Amino acid sequence: MARREYDQSCSLACALDRIGERWSLLIVRELALGPLRFSDIARNVGKAPTDVLTKRLRDLERHGIVERRALGLPAGGVAYELTGIGRDLERPMLELGRWGMHFERADDVADLPPTSLANAVRVIVQAPHDARMTVGLRSGGQDYALRIEDGWIAAARGAAEDPEVTLAGDPAPVLAALVVGEAAEGAIEIEGSREALERLREWVVLPERLRRAALDLDPEPATP
């Protein structure tokens, strides 16, 4: 099958030639939290056919956005990870996610998988440049670490080191607790500083339509 390219003297067209194919940015989304095996990428991305996913990874490698890394023992095998150029996609990816909230429905969050929680928090939280905080997340048996600093939120899989606050639960209740406040805390576990949690809530930025809709949601309790 011939590659679909814009072949235009335009930096936006050049970018889309490399990441505009279906599933490509979702692969970047998953690798933004750290290296993954092919099987983990396939599971986290969702319904991408494996042959299409293989082609997307091959294209991303060819363009220097993704590279392979040999895993040490005892795991062994190969993982995929973002290169430096690939990591440069994180900021535009999160901004695109924020723009996408204009078209999202509040009840769509009910279907958000645990693997998407960390990036979802990065999308809705816009901390001021002088803010400093380490946040732990736990969902679906996986820990995530968020480090807020210099107007940016770095994220990785794994337990956070000395977090000010840790939120544990399914994605919908965790996000509801951030957006709605104390009234939505019943379905999650909270460890650490209440003051840090309140500051985190102050940094949440949502379209008003979504914020109003979130107030009407009643997430079901779930086991973290």
N, C-alpha and C positions, 0 to 999 in steps of 0.2 A: 504494500500500500504506500503510495506517495505521501511524503510529509507535506502537511499543510503549513505554508509559511506566507507571511505577508509580503516579504521582499520589498520593504519600503525603507527609505532613509529617514527613520524616525526611531528614537530610543525606546519609545513605548512599544512599537512594533517589534523591535529587536528583543525586548523583554518577553513579549507574548509568544514570539517564535520559540522561546526556550522553556517557558513555564505555563503557556496558555492552553496546553492540551488538557483534556479532562483527567483528573486524579493527580496531576503533577503537584499542584500546590498543597493538596491534602497529604501527599508524601512528605513535603517540606514541613508541614504542620506537625507531623508525628516525629520527624527527625530533629525538630527544634528542641525537643526535650532530651535528646541524647541518642546514641546509636541503637539500631534495632536490627534483628535478623529479618529476612524476607518474610517468614511466617508471621512474625509479630506485626510487620508493616501491613501485610494483607489483612490480618484480623482487625487492626486498629482503623485502617482506612475504610473498611466496610465492604461494599459489594463489588469492588473492582475485580473483573476477571483476571486470573493469575497471568495469562499471557499478555494482557494489556499492561498489567502492573510491571511485569518484567521489561516490557518495551519502554515504559515511562522511566524506570530506573536506569535502563541503558542510555536513554537520551539525556537524562540528568547527569549521568557520569560523563558522557561525551562532552557536555557543555561545562564541565568542571564545577557543577553545583553539588554533586554527591560523589562520595568516594567509598570504596570498600576498605574494611579494616579486619585483619585477622584477629579472632578472639583467642585469648590465652587459655591455657588449661585451668580447670577441668572442663570448661564449657566447650572450647574448640569451635571450629566453623568460621563463618564470615558474617560480619555485620555491616550495615550501611550507615554512613554518617554524613552530615553537612560539611562541606569545605568552608573556607573563609568567605568566599563569594556566596555560598549557600546561606551562611549565617546572616549575611547582609539582607537577606529576604525577610528576616523576622519582623523588622519594623513595618515595612509596607504590608506584610501579611496581617499583622495585628490591626493596622489602620483599615485595611480592606474588611476585616471582620467587624470593626466598629461601624463602618459604612453599611455593612450587610444587616446590622440590627434594625435599620429602617424598614426592612422587608420581613423581619422575623416575627413570629407570634410568641407570646409568653408561654403558651402551653407546649411549644416545640421543645422547651427545656426538659420536659418530662422524659423525652427519649434520648437525652444527652448521655453518652456512655462515660464511665469513670475515666477512661483514658483522655477524654477531652476537657476534664474539669480544670486542669492547670491553665490551659490556654484560654478557656472561657473566663477565668478570673482575670487573666492578663488583658483581655479585651474590655471588660467592664470597669476595671480599676485604672484610673488615670491619676497617679500620685503627683504632687508638686515636686519641683526639681530638688528641693532641699529635704525631701522626705527620706528617711532611712528606716527600713523594717525588714525582718526576716519572718516569713509566714510558712507554716507547714500545712500541707493538705494530705488527707488520707481518704481514699475511695477505692472500692473494688479490690481491696487487699494490697494496694500500691501506695507508697508514699511519694510525695512531690515536695520540692523545696522552691520557694519563691524568694528572691532577694530584690527588694525595692531600693533603688539608689540612683541618684542623678537623673530622675525623671524616667527611669527605665525599670522594667521588671524582668530580671533574668530568671529562667525556670529550668528545672532539671528533675529527672526521676531520682528517687532516693530521699531518705529522711533529711529534713532541714537541720542544720547545726544551730543549736541555741535559738529556736524560734521564739519570737515574742508571743505569738498566738498560733495555735494549730486547730484546724477545723476538720472534722471527720464525719463522713456520711456520703450518701448518694449525691450526685451533682445537683439535682433540682433542689433538694432541701438546703444544701450548702449555699447555693446562689441566692435562694430565697432569703436565707438568714442575713446575707450581705445586703440585699436590696430592701427588704421589708423591715428588718431590725429584730429586736428581741422577741416580738410576737411569733416569729417563724423559727425560733431556735429549738423547738421541741423535738425535731426529727434528727438532730445532729449532736455530736459531742464537741465541746469546746474546752481546750486546755490553754492556760496562759493568761495573759493580761487582757482584762476587759477594756482598758483604756486603749490598747493597741487595736482591738476589734472595732471600737467606735471610730477610731481614726481611719481604719480601713474602709468602713462604711461611708465616711465622709468623702472618700475619693471615688466612690462608684458614680459613673456617668452613664446614663441610659436615656434613650428617647423617652419623653414623658409618657407617650402611649404605652410603652413597655413597663414603665414604673407603675403606672396606674393598674395595668393588668396584673402585675405581680402581686399587688395587694389582695387580689381576689383569689389567688391560688392557695390551695391547702395541701402541701406536699405530704405524701404518706410517709410515716416513719420507716426507716430502713436501717439495716445493720451496717455499720461502717466497715 
